[in-house]
């Protein structure tokens, strides 16, 4: 799909369409709710505007069967002004980042013909949105059945809005730019690989302190986070060039020799989303879920070739990022990427690797890619 030139910048069509959908569905939802509120207010003086629900636009657990499209449009329906103002930049810049990295081969905006006209972005957003909403509805239903929640909770709209897919953008940023630095107000600095953990931690504090429950931390943020990672880790079809190796197992599971499924790289293992001092505690949990999911046939287990091939693709991606850094970005960011490349290259060249499993991926020492102090600075 072609990119549109706005001034000196090229903007993706899908990004503009998603932004327009947020404005359209949010405005439509507000208008219909307001008209309903005016009509109902005459017969019920105590009615509040927030009590008005329109199941045809808002996702309501016990009505979604009659209005299945609400499973898809829920991220575009914002029910408060603050949520709407937050959704606009997140939806635009999030989809623009994904579209520029997935749907196009170069800066000129040429579309990769084998990726299809809609590209991976549309498929990704549809899958994670519908799956996240269905799992949240399932959890709410179980809570009612087992008496952990009031029966009328499934009659209340979710109103998650942009938070339904917020973590979907953040997980991809961590995958594609793990060693990039972000500086906030010149005093708070962190690497993008820590962004998912920071957002989830803030959501947990807000959930417990303000809402006094595990929502919105667990539903929808953590559910969306795990679904997004699971899809990217095991199911996403990646198109690679001829200079990258494709294993026999990858060729067998895909329809074309230039495609591979998932991302088996060590830097994208589940525990790499969390601080280094948590890895020892998370390894048994990650190992249990990995082997259980593989036993149930939810995905094809990785082997050594899968991990090596994914590590090589990660190295190539970081090399491209380093080339961009050489043209004007900070030297600190470049130094961090060079160290990450060195560690990955050493791991790829290690001929004594054990058989692949999630436990072997989890055993990677995350401190190895944390840059050491520049020795020359001490002199």
C-alpha positions in Angstrom: 0.0 0.0 0.0 1.6 3.4 -1.0 2.7 6.0 1.5 1.4 9.5 1.4 3.8 12.4 1.4 2.9 15.1 4.0 5.4 17.9 3.7 8.8 16.3 4.0 7.6 13.1 5.6 6.0 9.9 4.1 3.1 8.6 6.1 1.6 5.1 5.8 -2.0 4.8 4.6 -2.8 2.3 7.3 -1.7 4.7 10.0 -4.0 7.4 8.7 -6.9 5.0 8.3 -6.4 3.8 11.9 -6.3 7.3 13.2 -9.5 8.1 11.3 -11.2 5.1 12.7 -10.4 6.2 16.3 -12.0 9.6 15.5 -15.0 8.1 13.7 -15.9 5.3 16.2 -15.2 7.5 19.3 -17.4 10.3 17.9 -20.1 7.9 16.8 -20.1 6.2 20.2 -20.3 9.5 22.0 -23.1 10.8 19.7 -25.3 7.7 20.1 -24.8 7.5 23.8 -25.6 11.2 24.2 -28.8 10.9 22.2 -29.8 7.8 24.3 -29.0 9.7 27.5 -31.2 12.6 26.5 -34.1 10.3 25.8 -33.7 8.2 28.9 -33.1 11.2 31.2 -36.7 12.2 31.0 -37.9 8.9 32.6 -34.9 8.5 35.0 -33.6 11.6 36.6 -30.8 9.8 38.4 -29.3 8.4 35.2 -25.7 9.2 34.6 -24.1 9.6 31.2 -21.5 6.9 32.1 -24.4 4.4 32.7 -25.6 4.6 29.1 -24.3 1.6 27.1 -24.7 1.0 23.4 -23.9 -2.8 22.8 -23.8 -2.2 19.0 -20.7 0.0 19.4 -19.3 -0.9 22.9 -18.0 -4.4 23.7 -20.3 -6.0 26.2 -19.4 -9.6 27.3 -23.0 -10.9 27.2 -23.9 -9.2 24.0 -20.8 -9.7 21.7 -22.4 -12.7 20.1 -25.1 -10.5 18.7 -22.6 -7.8 17.8 -19.4 -9.7 16.8 -17.9 -6.6 15.1 -17.3 -5.1 18.6 -14.5 -7.6 19.1 -12.7 -5.7 16.3 -13.7 -2.1 16.7 -13.2 -2.0 20.5 -9.7 -0.4 20.3 -11.2 2.5 18.3 -14.0 3.3 20.7 -12.8 5.7 23.4 -15.3 6.5 26.1 -13.6 9.4 27.9 -11.9 12.6 26.6 -8.5 11.7 28.3 -8.6 8.2 26.8 -9.4 9.8 23.4 -6.5 12.2 23.6 -4.2 9.4 24.6 -5.4 7.1 21.9 -4.6 9.5 19.0 -0.8 9.6 19.3 -0.5 6.0 20.4 -2.6 4.7 17.5 -0.9 6.9 14.9 2.8 6.5 15.9 2.3 2.9 16.9 0.8 1.9 13.5 3.3 4.1 11.7 6.2 2.3 13.4 4.8 -1.1 12.6 3.9 -0.2 9.0 7.3 1.3 8.2 9.1 -1.8 9.6 6.8 -4.6 8.3 5.2 -3.5 5.1 7.9 -1.7 3.2 11.4 -2.6 2.0 13.1 0.8 2.1 12.7 4.4 2.9 11.1 5.2 -0.4 8.0 3.3 0.6 8.2 0.5 -1.9 5.9 -2.3 -0.8 7.2 -5.9 -0.6 5.0 -7.7 -3.2 5.0 -11.0 -1.3 3.6 -9.5 1.8 0.2 -8.7 0.3 -1.6 -5.4 -0.1 -2.8 -5.3 3.5 0.5 -6.3 5.0 1.4 -7.9 8.3 0.1 -4.9 10.3 -3.6 -5.5 9.6 -3.2 -9.2 10.3 -1.3 -8.6 13.6 -3.8 -6.0 14.9 -6.8 -8.2 14.1 -5.4 -11.3 15.7 -4.2 -9.7 18.9 -7.4 -7.5 19.3 -9.9 -10.4 18.8 -7.9 -12.8 20.9 -7.3 -10.3 23.7 -11.0 -9.5 23.9 -12.1 -13.1 23.8 -9.8 -14.1 26.6 -10.9 -11.1 28.7 -14.5 -12.1 28.2 -13.7 -15.7 29.1 -12.0 -14.6 32.3 -14.9 -12.4 33.2 -17.3 -15.3 32.6 -15.3 -17.7 34.7 -15.2 -15.1 37.5 -19.0 -14.9 37.5 -19.4 -18.7 37.4 -17.1 -19.3 40.3 -18.6 -16.5 42.4 -15.5 -14.2 42.3 -17.4 -11.4 40.6 -21.0 -10.1 40.5 -23.3 -11.5 37.9 -24.0 -8.1 36.4 -20.2 -7.6 35.5 -20.7 -9.4 32.2 -23.4 -6.9 31.4 -21.0 -4.0 31.8 -19.0 -2.8 28.8 -15.2 -3.4 28.8 -14.4 0.2 27.7 -10.7 -0.7 27.3 -10.4 1.3 24.2 -6.8 1.8 23.1 -5.5 -0.2 26.1 -6.7 -3.3 24.3 -3.7 -3.1 21.9 -1.3 -0.8 23.7 1.1 -3.6 24.6 1.0 -4.9 21.0 3.0 -1.8 19.9 5.4 -1.9 22.8 6.3 -5.6 22.4 7.2 -4.9 18.7 9.3 -1.9 19.7 11.2 -4.1 22.2 11.7 -6.8 19.5 13.0 -4.5 16.8 14.9 -1.9 18.8 16.0 -3.6 22.1 19.2 -1.6 22.6 18.0 1.8 21.8 18.0 4.4 24.6 15.1 6.7 25.5 15.7 9.9 27.6 12.7 11.4 29.4 13.0 15.0 30.6 16.8 14.8 30.5 17.0 12.9 33.8 15.2 9.5 33.3 16.9 7.2 30.9 16.1 3.6 30.0 16.5 1.1 27.2 13.5 0.2 25.0 13.8 -3.4 26.0 12.6 -2.4 29.5 9.6 -0.4 28.3 7.1 -3.4 28.5 8.2 -4.0 32.1 7.9 -0.4 33.0 4.4 0.0 31.6 3.2 -3.3 33.2 4.7 -2.2 36.6 3.0 1.2 36.4 -0.3 -0.5 35.5 0.0 -2.9 38.4 0.5 0.0 40.9 -2.4 2.0 39.4 -4.7 -1.1 39.5 -3.9 -1.9 43.1 -3.9 1.7 44.5 -6.6 3.4 42.5 -8.9 0.6 41.3 -8.1 -1.8 44.1 -8.2 -4.8 41.7 -6.0 -6.4 39.1 -7.8 -4.5 36.3 -6.5 -2.9 34.1 -3.1 -4.5 34.8 -4.3 -8.1 34.0 -7.2 -7.3 31.7 -6.4 -6.1 29.2 -2.7 -5.1 29.5 -1.0 -8.3 30.6 -3.3 -10.4 28.4 -2.6 -8.3 25.4 1.2 -8.3 26.2 1.3 -12.1 26.4 -0.9 -12.7 23.3 1.3 -10.2 21.3 4.5 -11.9 22.4 3.2 -15.4 21.8 2.1 -14.5 18.2 5.4 -12.8 17.3 7.4 -15.5 19.0 5.8 -18.6 17.4 3.4 -17.6 14.6 4.4 -14.5 12.7 5.6 -15.1 9.1 8.8 -13.2 8.5 10.1 -12.5 5.0 13.9 -12.7 4.8 16.5 -12.1 2.1 18.7 -14.6 0.5 21.7 -13.7 2.6 20.0 -15.1 5.7 20.0 -18.9 6.3 16.7 -20.8 6.4 16.6 -24.2 8.0 15.0 -27.3 6.7 12.4 -27.2 9.4 11.5 -23.6 8.6 11.2 -24.3 4.9 9.0 -27.2 5.7 6.6 -25.2 7.8 6.3 -22.3 5.3 5.2 -22.1 1.8 8.2 -20.2 0.4 11.9 -20.6 1.0 12.2 -16.9 1.9 9.9 -17.0 4.8 10.3 -18.2 8.4 7.9 -18.6 11.2 8.3 -16.8 14.5 11.3 -15.3 16.3 13.4 -17.8 18.2 16.2 -15.4 19.0 17.6 -15.4 22.6 16.9 -11.7 23.0 13.2 -12.2 22.5 12.7 -15.0 25.1 9.9 -14.3 27.6 12.2 -13.7 30.6 14.2 -11.0 28.6 11.2 -8.7 29.2 12.0 -8.6 32.9 15.0 -7.4 35.0 18.1 -9.6 35.3 17.6 -10.3 38.9 14.1 -11.8 38.2 15.4 -14.4 35.7 16.3 -17.1 38.2 12.7 -17.0 39.5 11.1 -16.8 36.1 13.1 -19.7 34.4 11.1 -22.5 36.0 7.8 -20.8 35.1 8.9 -20.0 31.5 10.1 -23.6 31.2 6.9 -25.1 32.4 4.7 -23.0 30.1 7.0 -23.6 27.2 6.9 -27.4 27.5 3.2 -27.5 28.4 2.2 -25.4 25.4 4.5 -27.5 23.1 2.9 -30.7 24.5 -0.6 -29.4 23.8 0.5 -28.6 20.2 0.0 -24.8 20.5 3.3 -24.3 18.5 6.2 -26.2 17.0 9.2 -26.4 19.5 12.4 -24.6 18.5 15.6 -26.5 17.6 19.2 -25.3 17.5 18.9 -24.3 13.9 15.8 -22.1 14.6 17.6 -20.3 17.3 20.8 -19.8 15.3 18.9 -18.5 12.3 16.8 -16.1 14.4 20.0 -14.8 16.1 21.6 -14.1 12.7 18.5 -12.2 11.7 18.7 -10.2 14.9 22.4 -9.4 14.2 21.5 -8.2 10.7 18.8 -6.0 12.1 21.1 -4.5 14.6 23.8 -4.0 12.0 21.3 -1.9 9.9 20.5 0.1 13.0 24.2 0.6 13.6 24.6 1.9 10.1 21.9 4.5 10.7 23.6 5.4 14.0 26.9 6.0 12.2 25.2 8.8 10.2 24.2 10.9 13.2 22.9 9.1 16.3 24.6 9.0 19.7 27.8 7.1 20.2 26.4 5.5 23.4 23.6 3.9 21.5 26.0 2.6 18.9 28.3 1.2 21.5 25.4 -0.7 23.1 24.4 -2.2 19.8 27.9 -3.3 19.0 28.2 -5.1 22.4 24.8 -6.9 21.7 26.0 -7.9 18.3 29.3 -9.3 19.7 27.4 -11.4 22.3 25.0 -12.8 19.6 27.8 -13.6 17.2 29.6 -15.5 20.0 26.4 -17.5 20.7 25.9 -18.3 17.1 29.5 -19.4 16.7 29.3 -21.7 19.8 29.3 -25.2 18.3 28.8 -26.8 21.7 25.2 -25.6 22.1 22.8 -27.9 23.9 19.5 -29.1 22.3 17.1 -26.2 22.0 14.3 -25.6 24.5 12.8 -22.7 26.2 15.0 -23.5 29.2 18.2 -23.1 27.2 16.9 -19.8 25.9 16.0 -18.7 29.4 19.5 -19.5 30.6 21.1 -16.8 28.6 22.8 -14.3 30.9 21.1 -11.0 30.2 24.0 -9.2 31.8 26.2 -10.2 28.8 24.5 -7.7 26.6 24.5 -5.0 29.2 27.3 -2.7 28.2 30.3 -2.4 30.6 31.8 0.9 31.5 34.0 2.4 28.9 37.5 1.6 30.1 38.9 4.7 28.4 36.6 6.9 30.5 38.5 5.8 33.6 41.9 6.9 32.2 
